[in-house]
Amino acid sequence: MPEKKPIPAFLLFGLFVGMPGCDWTAHPLSGPVAVEVHGKASAMPFLLRGERDLCWERLTRRFPRVPANWSITNGRQTGAHAHHGTSILSCKFLTDSTVALAGGGCIPGCDSTIRVWDLKERSERMVCHGHVCGVYELAVDPRTGFLASASEDYSVFLWNLEKRDVIFLVGEDGPIVKGHVAFAASAPRLAVGEIEAHETVNSVLVIDLDKGKEVFREKLKPDDGVCALAISGDGTKLIYGTAVWDLRGDAVLHRRDLVHLREDWRKIFQETYFCQLLFRAAEQQLVASVMLLGYDGGSAVYLIDAASGIVEHTYSAKDHLAIALSPTENLVVCTHDGGQVDLLRLPTFQLEKRLAKDERARRGLCSVAFSPDGKTVVVGDSDGRLTVFAR
């Protein structure tokens, strides 16, 4: 492996970001240290082992940095229910029985690791160390199985769990919190959304992993951040919501043509904040989880026509909703704060089945995911627990 080059001075503070007791708001800190190093590894095509290895090898040549003090270690916990050391803001299936958990977000001193659990064996498979602040979102590349993580520490990492390797992908553009990541399903593109800029403005950007460079970046208005995003399977369309980060005012939903680099449309949603955006129905529709910020408040799930931005159906609720789409049926699973988990039939959001309801529960249900075979649903909560529902 090549010798490590000196660490840029402006990145040194990142070593201390995740320590308990640090002043989070008054002193914005830079992200984790990136160093000029990388052994063998790289880019992206299909799912055969040799092709994945070739992809990773090309990727590491194009993105030759790694986080400082990173490691992927064996998990130590067996015979236990899957859990994490902080609120599970994101849970993503890697296979039908293995799931990656991360979270914490802006909580000072939280557990910033990514933990991979085998649900069948009830064992922790591995723990990924590298982020020095909490993680907001994980994304899995359907073509390669590579895992992306967006963190409060201003960075996006790309993990190859099979080879136990990592790439420092984004994070040296200043103190800007990365809150969202999404892969195109069949193209080598990754979309990144920024949520809080301390010295400049937030952006939404798309990276072409084969070319090793950004192919799109839009700087947002001052005080605006990306609140949710989705990229089409072929990587040619990007839909994202923008809003003021402290939940004031209106949200704007944008659709961008990434081939001609033009805006197809934008729609204003009054007193709304988008939490999630998911493509469905051959990408003709979007399913969106939103918070309603008006006098009555509440939350909703919208079914939106992707060509026009028009809302076709609405499911209303009183509290925060995390959502996930079934990969095998026209179903969306919605979690409600307080322990309620519902399966809804699309497109009309008719209740198919109530998986759980606990009126006494006080914990928030922060994230939800379907397994690739559509037979298992997992729900991550604010106490770091993962609940599994299996057919």
C-alpha positions in Angstrom: 0.0 0.0 0.0 1.4 3.5 -0.9 2.8 5.6 1.9 0.3 8.0 3.6 0.8 11.6 2.6 0.6 14.5 5.1 -2.9 15.3 6.4 -4.1 18.8 5.4 -4.1 21.0 8.5 -7.7 22.2 8.0 -8.9 18.6 8.5 -7.1 17.9 11.8 -10.0 19.0 13.9 -12.1 16.2 12.5 -10.4 13.8 14.8 -12.3 15.2 17.7 -15.8 15.8 16.3 -17.4 12.7 17.8 -16.1 13.1 21.3 -18.7 13.7 24.0 -19.0 17.2 25.3 -17.8 19.0 22.2 -19.6 22.3 21.4 -21.6 21.2 18.3 -23.2 24.5 17.2 -20.9 27.2 18.3 -17.7 25.7 16.7 -18.4 24.0 13.4 -15.7 21.4 12.9 -14.3 19.9 9.7 -15.0 16.3 8.7 -12.9 13.2 9.3 -9.4 13.3 8.0 -8.8 12.0 4.5 -5.3 10.8 3.5 -3.8 10.2 0.0 -3.6 6.4 0.1 -5.3 3.4 -1.3 -4.2 0.0 -2.0 -6.0 -2.1 -4.5 -9.7 -1.8 -5.2 -12.7 0.2 -7.5 -15.5 1.4 -10.0 -18.8 -0.4 -10.9 -20.5 -2.9 -13.2 -22.5 -6.1 -12.7 -22.9 -8.5 -9.8 -20.4 -11.2 -10.6 -17.5 -11.3 -8.1 -14.8 -10.6 -10.6 -16.7 -7.7 -12.1 -17.3 -6.2 -8.6 -13.6 -6.5 -7.8 -12.7 -4.7 -11.1 -15.2 -2.0 -10.3 -13.7 -1.4 -6.8 -10.2 -1.4 -8.2 -11.1 1.3 -10.7 -13.0 3.3 -8.1 -10.0 3.5 -5.7 -7.8 4.8 -8.5 -10.3 7.6 -9.2 -11.0 8.3 -5.5 -7.6 7.6 -3.8 -8.5 8.8 -0.3 -9.6 6.9 2.8 -10.8 8.1 6.2 -8.2 8.4 9.0 -8.4 5.7 11.6 -10.9 3.6 9.8 -11.4 -0.1 10.3 -13.9 -2.9 9.6 -13.9 -5.3 12.5 -15.7 -8.5 13.3 -18.9 -8.2 15.3 -18.7 -9.4 18.9 -22.4 -9.9 19.7 -24.1 -13.2 19.2 -27.5 -14.6 20.2 -29.0 -11.2 20.5 -31.6 -9.2 18.7 -30.1 -6.7 16.3 -29.5 -3.3 17.7 -27.3 -0.2 17.6 -25.7 2.1 20.1 -27.8 5.1 19.0 -31.1 6.0 17.3 -31.3 4.0 14.0 -31.9 6.7 11.4 -31.2 4.3 8.5 -31.5 0.6 8.1 -30.7 -1.1 4.7 -30.8 -4.7 3.7 -27.6 -6.1 2.1 -29.1 -9.5 1.5 -32.4 -11.1 2.4 -31.0 -11.8 5.9 -28.3 -9.2 6.6 -29.0 -5.6 7.4 -26.8 -2.5 7.9 -27.7 -0.1 10.7 -26.5 3.4 11.4 -27.7 6.7 12.9 -27.2 9.3 15.5 -27.3 12.2 13.1 -26.3 15.4 15.0 -26.3 13.8 18.5 -23.0 14.7 20.1 -20.8 11.8 21.1 -23.2 9.2 19.6 -22.2 5.8 18.2 -21.1 6.7 14.7 -20.3 3.1 13.5 -22.2 1.1 10.9 -23.2 -2.3 12.2 -24.1 -5.2 10.0 -26.3 -7.9 11.5 -27.3 -11.4 10.4 -30.9 -11.7 11.3 -31.0 -15.5 10.8 -28.0 -16.2 13.0 -28.9 -13.4 15.4 -25.2 -12.2 15.3 -23.4 -9.0 14.6 -21.3 -9.7 11.5 -19.1 -6.6 11.3 -18.7 -3.1 12.6 -17.5 -0.2 10.3 -15.5 2.5 12.0 -14.5 5.8 10.3 -17.2 8.4 10.7 -16.5 10.7 13.7 -20.1 12.0 13.9 -23.5 10.4 13.5 -24.8 9.0 10.3 -28.0 10.3 8.6 -28.5 7.9 5.7 -27.2 4.7 4.2 -27.7 3.6 0.5 -26.9 0.2 -1.1 -25.9 0.0 -4.8 -28.1 -2.7 -6.3 -25.5 -3.5 -8.9 -22.4 -4.0 -6.7 -23.6 -4.2 -3.1 -21.3 -1.2 -2.2 -22.6 0.8 0.8 -22.6 4.6 0.9 -23.0 6.6 4.2 -23.8 10.3 4.7 -22.7 11.9 8.0 -22.9 14.9 10.2 -19.1 15.0 9.9 -19.4 16.5 6.4 -18.4 13.3 4.6 -19.8 10.5 2.4 -17.9 7.2 2.5 -18.2 4.3 0.1 -17.8 0.9 1.8 -16.9 -2.4 0.2 -17.9 -4.9 2.9 -16.9 -7.9 0.9 -13.3 -6.7 0.6 -13.4 -4.8 3.9 -12.3 -1.6 2.3 -13.5 2.0 2.2 -13.2 5.2 0.1 -13.5 8.8 1.3 -15.8 9.9 -1.5 -17.0 13.4 -0.6 -16.1 15.8 2.3 -13.3 18.2 1.6 -15.5 21.0 0.3 -15.8 22.7 3.7 -18.0 22.3 6.8 -21.2 21.2 5.0 -23.3 18.4 6.5 -24.1 15.5 4.2 -27.6 14.2 4.9 -28.7 12.2 1.9 -27.3 9.6 -0.5 -29.0 7.5 -3.2 -27.7 5.2 -5.9 -29.1 4.9 -9.4 -30.2 1.2 -9.7 -28.5 0.4 -13.0 -26.0 3.2 -13.7 -22.8 4.1 -11.9 -24.2 7.3 -10.3 -24.6 8.5 -6.7 -26.7 11.5 -5.7 -25.7 13.4 -2.5 -27.8 16.0 -0.7 -26.3 18.6 1.8 -28.4 19.7 4.7 -26.5 22.3 6.7 -23.6 24.6 5.5 -21.8 26.5 8.2 -19.7 28.9 6.0 -21.3 28.7 2.5 -24.4 27.3 0.9 -25.7 23.7 0.6 -25.7 21.8 -2.7 -27.3 18.8 -4.4 -24.8 16.9 -6.5 -24.5 13.7 -8.6 -21.2 11.8 -9.0 -20.4 9.6 -11.9 -18.5 6.8 -10.3 -17.1 5.4 -13.6 -15.7 8.8 -14.6 -14.6 9.7 -11.1 -16.1 13.2 -11.1 -19.2 15.3 -10.5 -21.6 15.5 -13.4 -24.1 17.8 -11.7 -24.1 20.3 -8.9 -26.7 22.9 -8.0 -26.0 25.4 -5.2 -29.1 26.1 -3.2 -30.5 29.4 -1.8 -29.0 30.6 1.5 -30.5 28.7 4.5 -32.0 26.0 2.2 -31.0 22.4 2.4 -31.9 19.2 0.7 -34.6 17.4 2.6 -35.0 14.3 0.4 -33.9 13.0 -3.0 -34.3 10.2 -5.4 -32.4 9.3 -8.6 -33.8 7.3 -11.5 -32.5 3.8 -12.2 -30.6 4.9 -15.3 -29.2 8.0 -13.6 -30.8 10.5 -16.0 -33.4 12.0 -13.7 -33.0 13.5 -10.2 -35.9 14.6 -8.0 -35.2 16.4 -4.8 -36.9 18.5 -2.2 -35.4 21.7 -0.7 -36.5 23.6 2.4 -35.2 25.7 5.2 -33.4 23.3 7.6 -35.2 24.5 10.7 -38.7 23.6 9.3 -40.0 27.0 8.5 -42.0 27.9 5.5 -42.5 26.0 2.2 -40.7 23.1 0.4 -39.9 23.0 -3.2 -39.8 19.8 -5.2 -37.5 19.9 -8.2 -37.1 17.5 -11.2 -33.8 17.7 -13.1 -32.8 16.2 -16.4 -29.2 15.1 -15.9 -28.6 14.5 -19.6 -29.4 18.0 -20.8 -28.7 19.6 -17.3 -32.0 21.4 -17.2 -34.9 21.7 -14.8 -38.0 19.9 -16.0 -40.3 21.3 -13.3 -40.5 22.7 -9.8 -43.5 22.6 -7.5 -44.0 24.6 -4.3 -45.6 22.7 -1.4 -46.8 25.2 1.2 -45.9 24.6 4.9 -44.4 21.2 4.0 -41.1 19.4 4.7 -40.2 16.3 2.6 -38.6 13.5 4.6 -38.3 10.7 2.0 -38.7 10.3 -1.8 -39.0 6.9 -3.5 -39.5 6.0 -7.1 -42.1 3.4 -8.0 -44.1 2.0 -11.0 -41.3 2.0 -13.5 -40.4 5.5 -12.1 -43.6 7.0 -13.3 -44.6 7.8 -9.7 -43.0 9.0 -6.5 -44.0 8.0 -2.9 -43.1 10.9 -0.6 -43.2 11.1 3.2 -43.8 14.6 4.4 -44.3 16.6 7.6 -47.0 19.2 7.5 -46.0 22.4 9.2 -49.2 24.3 9.3 -51.4 25.1 12.3 -52.9 21.5 12.5 -49.5 19.9 11.8 -49.3 16.1 11.2 -47.7 14.1 8.5 -48.7 12.5 5.2 -47.6 10.2 2.5 -48.1 11.4 -1.1 -48.3 9.5 -4.3 -46.9 12.0 -6.9 -46.9 11.8 -10.7 -43.2 12.0 -11.5 -43.8 13.6 -14.9 -45.7 16.5 -13.6 -45.2 16.7 -9.8 -49.0 16.5 -9.2 -50.2 14.7 -6.0 -52.5 11.9 -7.0 -53.3 10.3 -3.7 -52.7 11.2 0.0 -52.4 9.2 3.2 -52.7 11.4 6.3 -51.4 10.7 9.8 -50.8 12.6 13.1 -47.1 11.9 13.5 -43.8 11.3 11.7 -43.9 8.6 9.0 -40.9 6.6 7.8 -41.6 4.6 4.6 -40.3 1.8 2.5 -41.6 0.2 -0.7 -42.0 -3.5 -1.2 -39.7 -4.8 -4.1 -42.2 -7.5 -5.0 -45.7 -6.1 -4.4 -47.6 -2.8 -4.6 -47.2 -2.1 -0.9 -45.6 0.6 1.2 -44.8 0.1 4.9 -45.3 3.2 7.1 -44.1 3.6 10.7 -45.8 6.0 13.1 -44.2 7.4 16.3 -45.5 5.5 19.2 -45.1 2.0 17.8 -47.6 1.6 14.9 -46.5 -0.1 11.7 -48.9 -0.3 8.8 -48.7 -2.1 5.4 -50.7 0.0 2.8 -51.8 -1.0 -0.7 -50.8 1.3 -3.5 -52.0 3.4 -5.2 -54.8 4.3 -2.9 -53.1 3.7 0.5 -55.7 1.2 1.6 -54.7 -0.6 4.8 -53.5 -4.1 4.0 -52.3 -5.1 7.4 -51.3 -3.5 10.7 -48.1 -5.2 11.7 -47.8 -3.5 15.2 -49.5 -1.0 17.4 -48.4 -0.1 20.9 -50.3 2.8 22.4 -47.9 3.0 25.4 -44.8 3.2 23.3 -42.9 6.5 23.6 -40.0 5.7 21.3 -39.9 7.1 17.8 -39.7 4.7 14.9 -37.0 6.3 12.8 -36.4 4.1 9.8 -37.9 1.1 8.0 -36.8 -1.3 5.2 -38.0 -4.2 3.1 -35.8 -7.2 2.4 -35.0 -7.8 -1.3 -37.3 -10.8 -1.4 -40.1 -8.7 0.1 -40.6 -11.2 3.0 -39.1 -9.3 5.9 -39.6 -5.8 7.2 -37.3 -4.2 9.8 -37.9 -1.1 11.8 -35.3 0.9 13.6 -36.2 3.1 16.6 -34.8 6.0 18.6 -33.6 3.6 21.4 -31.3 1.7 18.9 -33.5 -1.4 18.7 -34.4 -3.2 15.5 -37.8 -4.9 15.3 -38.2 -7.6 12.7 -41.5 -8.6 11.0 -41.2 -11.7 8.8 -43.8 -13.5 6.8 
